């Protein structure tokens, strides 16, 4: 494997594994502490951030469920649907987050970044299947 591929996978792992808990925690703390403008871009950022958070919660719930049932079978149809839902929620977070970056707000950059981090997470999970 050449150095460019190693760098790509290194960035993907940082974005997908380390990024989501950090950016989601930071974003929710920031949202609670800062004023909440009631503009369309701020609301779009909030909804995008909620989508990214839902994607992360789906990942967490899937992990707990897999531990309870002693893992999923290879290419389990339920797991494939979960991957699809998680990926779509993270893409929704990106789209709505990008729609909200045009005006200042407490989640202006957190929404699209958390969506990208969760998309990287789901790409890692699908690639391990």
C-alpha positions in Angstrom: 0.0 0.0 0.0 1.5 3.3 -1.0 1.8 6.4 1.3 -1.2 8.2 -0.2 -3.5 5.3 0.6 -2.2 5.0 4.1 -2.7 8.7 4.6 -6.3 8.5 3.2 -7.2 5.6 5.6 -5.5 7.4 8.5 -7.6 10.5 7.9 -10.8 8.3 7.4 -10.1 6.6 10.7 -9.6 9.9 12.6 -12.7 11.4 11.1 -14.8 8.3 11.6 -13.8 7.0 15.0 -12.3 9.9 16.9 -14.3 12.8 15.3 -17.9 11.9 16.0 -17.8 11.8 19.9 -15.6 14.9 20.1 -17.5 17.1 17.6 -21.0 16.0 18.8 -20.1 16.6 22.5 -18.5 19.9 21.7 -21.5 21.0 19.5 -24.2 20.2 22.1 -22.3 21.9 24.9 -21.8 24.9 22.6 -25.5 25.0 21.6 -26.6 24.9 25.3 -24.3 27.7 26.3 -24.7 30.1 23.4 -27.6 32.3 22.3 -29.9 30.6 19.7 -30.7 32.8 16.8 -34.0 32.1 15.1 -32.9 32.5 11.5 -33.5 29.9 8.8 -29.7 29.1 8.5 -29.4 28.6 12.3 -32.4 26.3 12.3 -31.1 24.4 9.3 -27.8 23.9 11.2 -29.6 22.7 14.3 -31.7 20.2 12.2 -28.5 19.0 10.4 -26.8 18.6 13.8 -29.7 16.6 15.1 -29.5 14.3 12.0 -25.8 13.7 12.6 -26.6 13.0 16.3 -29.3 10.6 15.3 -26.8 8.8 13.1 -24.4 8.5 16.0 -27.1 7.3 18.3 -28.1 4.7 15.7 -24.4 3.5 15.6 -24.4 3.3 19.4 -27.7 1.4 19.5 -26.5 -1.0 16.8 -23.4 -1.7 18.8 -25.3 -2.5 21.9 -27.9 -4.6 20.0 -25.1 -6.5 18.3 -23.5 -7.2 21.7 -26.8 -8.5 23.0 -27.4 -10.9 20.1 -23.8 -11.9 19.9 -23.1 -10.2 16.6 -24.7 -10.0 13.2 -24.3 -12.6 10.4 -22.2 -11.7 7.4 -24.2 -9.4 5.2 -27.2 -9.5 7.5 -30.1 -7.7 5.8 -31.0 -5.9 9.0 -27.5 -4.6 9.4 -27.4 -3.5 5.7 -30.6 -1.5 6.4 -29.0 0.1 9.5 -26.0 1.0 7.4 -28.3 2.7 4.8 -30.2 4.6 7.5 -27.0 5.7 9.2 -25.5 6.9 6.0 -28.6 8.8 4.9 -28.9 10.5 8.3 -25.3 11.6 8.1 -25.8 12.9 4.5 -28.9 14.8 5.7 -26.7 16.3 8.4 -24.2 17.4 5.8 -26.8 18.9 3.4 -28.7 20.8 6.1 -25.4 21.8 7.8 -24.1 23.3 4.6 -27.4 25.2 4.2 -26.8 26.7 7.6 -23.2 28.0 7.2 -24.2 31.3 5.6 -25.1 33.0 8.8 -23.4 32.9 12.2 -24.9 30.5 14.7 -23.8 28.2 17.5 -23.8 25.1 15.3 -22.7 26.8 12.1 -19.7 24.6 11.5 -20.5 21.7 13.8 -23.4 20.5 11.8 -21.6 19.8 8.5 -18.4 18.6 10.2 -20.3 16.1 12.4 -22.2 14.9 9.3 -18.9 14.4 7.5 -17.5 12.5 10.5 -20.5 10.3 10.7 -20.4 9.6 7.0 -16.7 8.5 7.4 -17.8 6.3 10.3 -20.4 4.6 8.2 -18.0 4.1 5.3 -15.6 2.4 7.7 -18.3 0.2 9.0 -19.5 -0.8 5.5 -15.9 -1.5 4.4 -15.4 -3.9 7.2 -18.4 -6.0 6.2 
